[in-house]
Every structure is written in structure tokens, then in C-alpha cells.
């Protein structure tokens, strides 16, 4: 194995970086003079722009995620622009797209969708691509996040389908067939326990919620009955230990939990609800 590979992997492992081989392949690919896939066991250093590689490698060693180094994160079927103003889209959140498609298989129908706490716009944009005749409203309280989401909609050629609103949940009266939300849901204690690199490179406003992590579930539950069409469904991401409490919050506002869905780690991750 090439010495560059050996030493780089050693340093990544010393920093307890998950999937060091994968990260190294990504760093090398971005520094490659060609567009070939990097294979560590059959590596040619002459194809690498070393100055570009070491610059990015130094940032990774200091804890910066690969996604923030290259401003790109894969979600569902697309690569999204990300920066310090938005959370990286998580694979666990893809379950929202999966379940919307299960419940609404006629993808060419006209439907109105609301995406609360849109962040990077990964849900709004992914749903726009899956439902080309839909009209989507995507909201976020952070102006910088809205800017990123708009950029992603333009990059994915679906900006004409999505109306972006910089507000606290929703500030317009309208009725929707589908509501999706991945709100902040970490308690103060949970936020204090997460990786220092998440603290450093991802926005606190997108992670931390008051009321023990349940702030936004109360706020969302309070507005839903006034913005739902008949037979509308709500798809809300939750923390893995929050299902019972969040179900009770929505139930108190006459919103019935139809099912609790598990993520790729077999943890409770999604509530599907409608009007009771």
C-alpha cells in the first residue's frame, strides 16, 4: 500500500474518525487530476493534486466534516449544497420521503405540500422532484438557511414549484395535503452531549429545542388543524426516545398518530398523523 495511504489512514484513525477509508477516498477523489474512482489498493499518486489533497486533509483532521469541506451532501437521489448555516441531511431523514411515496403513490397528481423547518431544503426539493405537479411551501426561521434551500431548488431545477418563507413555522393561511417536518428536537442535556464537531460545524438553532426537546412539537401541533385539508397527513421526524410524549402532544390537539416508523438503525424516527 502506498505510504500516503498508510499515513493518511493512520492519522484519520488516531482522530477516531468514522469510516476513515471512505473519507480518504472522497478526499483523494476531489484532489484527483482525473475523474476516475479512487481504489486505495491500486493507487497512483501521480494522479493526485497533492497541494489540494493536503489542504482538505488538514481540515478533515481538525474535525471538519467532508460535507462542509466540499459543500456537498448526498440525500435521497441528489447531492445538496450545504454550509455552516444548515444541518447536513441525515440518511435517517430519508424515511420521510419513503413514507410519503407509500401513502401518496400517484406522483403526477397535484398536491400541496408544506415543509416546516426546511433547512437545506432537502425534503422540499426531493419531494418536488418526486411529485413534479406539486406546489410546495418551505419555511425556516433562519434567513441564511432559506438562502441555502433556494440555492438547492435552483440547482435541482425545481425552484418554480417551491415557495420559500422566512418565518417561524408558517405565517400564511393556506391548506395543505401533506405536511413534513424535521424540527429541532434535542434537549439542552442532549445538545451538550453531542460531538464537539457538531457543535462547531452545524447550527445550534437547527438542533436545540426548549421544553426538554419538545418545543417545536407543541408549536406544530398548535397550528396543524388550521392548515390541513381533509384527509391530509403529517410526517414528523422525532428523536428515538420521544414517540410516546410526542404522540400525546399531538393527541391533545386532536391529531391521531397512525403509525410510528423506524429508521435504518431500527429506532423510532417518524410519526405519521392525521386529524382524529
C-alpha angles and dihedrals in degrees: 000000000000115000092235090058093046095049094042093051090047092054093046091051091048087058090051091240112171117239095008093176092055093046091049092051090052093048091049093046092054089050094045120120087212132048096239123127112260115244110189095204092054102037128159113197091195089072093059129090094223096193090055092045097050092047091056093038091056090054091049092050089054089057104262110144117244088239092060093044091057099024091234135112129173118231128168104324100337145063112240130205109242135176140163091293096066140045118253107254108254125222088231090064092061087080087078091062091044094053096043088055091049093052095039106035095159095087097177095060121107109254134165116227131189120201112194120200090010098180107172090005092244094140097042094047095044091050091047089055092047094045105038094179095050128111113217133194114199121188138187134166091221115081092202091055091051088053091054092046091051090050091053092049089053092047090051094045096239103103090116090064098051130069111198120207126190100213145106101281100309135348100176130078109236140128124243137196094206132027120191125183138175100180129176107279110164117117120225089259093049092047090052091053100052125101116293088232091061088051089051102042107028127063116260091212090064094052112032124076129179125228090060092305095310100095097108096043088060091047093047093046090053094058104035101084091058095052105040126103119218109286092012118153132213124213112194127177116223139184112265094252097042104076100103096045094045092048088054092049092054092041090057087061094048095260115137124214108226097183145349110225126203127224130229089282091054091249125134105267112148139044120202112201144167138178112295 
